[in-house]
């Protein structure tokens, strides 16, 4: 039998969710109101979504100026 092709996994990038400023930890993304602190919401173009619970907040559409 032929060997399976191994796919390289990318490491977790949770360090991108935090920032240290003046000795304090700052969370960059908003947290999910259903899941609580520690579960972040993904920020998209027109919405914020929680991947664990499926909770979604839609951003308000900006009126187009003519």
N, C-alpha and C positions, 0 to 999 in steps of 0.2 A: 504494500500500500504506500501511496505517496504521503509525505508529511504535510500537515496543515500549514497554511501560510499564516504567520504570526503578524498581527496588526500592532503597531506601536501605539500605546496608550499615552494620552497627554496627561500630565500631572494636574491635580486640583489647583485652581487659581483663586482660592478663597482670600488670599492676601490682598487681592485687588478690591475687596469689599470694605477694607478698613484703611484708616489713615491716622497716624500719630501726630498730634499738633499740641505743642506746649505741654507735653507729658501726659496728654489725655487721648484716649482712644475715640475716634470719630467714625461712625458707620456711614458709608457713602450712600447706599441704596436704602429706600424706605423698607420698614419691616411689615410683615403681614399682620393685619388686625385680627384675623382668625387664629393664626398659629402662634403669635406672640413674638417676643424678641428672639433673635437667632435665626429666624427664617426670613429671608429677604424676598422682595418682589422684584421681578425683572422689569426693566424700564424699556418700553418700546416707543415707537413714533407717536402712537395715538392712545396708548394704554399702559397700565402697570398691572402685572399679573403675578400671582403666587403659584409656583409650580407644584407645590405640595397639596394645597386645598382647592386650587382652581379659581380662587377669588380674583376678580378683575375690577379695576377702577378705570373708567374711560376718561381721557382728558377732554376738556371742553373745546369744541371747534372754534377757531378764531374766525370772526366775520371777515369776509373778503371786502377790501375797499376798492371802489370803482373810480 
